[in-house]
Amino acid sequence: YYRDFKGILVTDGLQQYHMLEKELSDLQSANCWAHARRNYADAIKAIKKDNVNAVKHSLAYQALVRIAAIYKIEETLKDLTPQERLKERRTSIAPLVEEYFTWVKERLADGTVLPKGKTAEGLNYSLNQEKYLRVFLTNGKVPIDNSASERSIRPFTIGRKNWILIDSIKGAKASAAIYSIVETAKLNNLNPYYYLEYLLTELPKLRDEEGNIKADKLDSLLPWADGLPKQCLKPRR
């Protein structure tokens, strides 16, 4: 699937993704910071069950505070150009990232954390993925995490039991195409229902005598096209 891909792939720490970087010269791996914080969040949940007051004194809490500081600054950069974002990341976020990894290495070295448990898993995860977690500091186009992608596929995973009978290659391709259209419509601030209704109304009008539609005739129907009907547009908040 990624054979012809050129660019940076933002994923979790699954080793198979990093193997792709070794196999494909034009692909670079980057890791997701949301995944880096998950083990710490799980550790906090476990601590709360036994001792709520111990949470703020835990290493997991200290780790989450450090990662939250990184996210807080990153949130202020979302409207900047990639070049501006990269400059601010290097100035404001890079020192926090450096401090975080120094702290992780010190905690693993000083024996203050038990070798097993979610906190230890979180520390080791960050240490093992350090190279990939730092990539967003080198490119302003790279997001700090892949949460947007995960949110986009969540509707499909929630409802998959409802369409478990899609058991053919054609069915899978049709399903993927529809989901791609719907999620792209959402990203372009469209109402998916009315946009799909508009497509199904307009597409038959573009067929030639043989029943085919040429690709260049589809430009006016794309989710980012100017001139889409008002009912397709979501009111901006």
Beta strands, then each sheet from edge to edge (+ up, - down):
strand 1: 7-11
strand 2: 27-31
sheet 1: 1+ 2+
end
